[in-house]
Amino acid sequence: MKQSKDKYQYFEVILENGHIGAGNSYEAKRYIAGKDILSVISKVRFLPRIKKRHTIEAVKSIRPITKEEYVKGMAEALKNPHLFRVWDGYRCPICGEMFRDIVSFKQHIERYGVTMAFAG
């Protein structure tokens, strides 16, 4: 049996996001890499805008995907900079580098061939 060179597995996670009013939520698709499904669930708890962060109830579904699907999903997700907003600015989901302003973040991710969409 051939061993995978990747130390990570890749997952598509459907989450219940909130902060749009009491009792209101929306579903968001996120792409997460982890050692296993438990590490992915652990990472989910620290994502911004997750409803019921302290419980597993925010996770609607998790499915394993290929590395190619993960890269394609992350490139699509990069079009929405608010998914990567953290307390101190923006964190690149590909390399982990931090940016204090959205302009620097936008310039950085353009090297990955992604153009962000902004709400008007």
Order of alpha helices (4+ residues) and beta strands (2+ residues): beta-beta-alpha-beta-alpha-beta-beta-beta-alpha
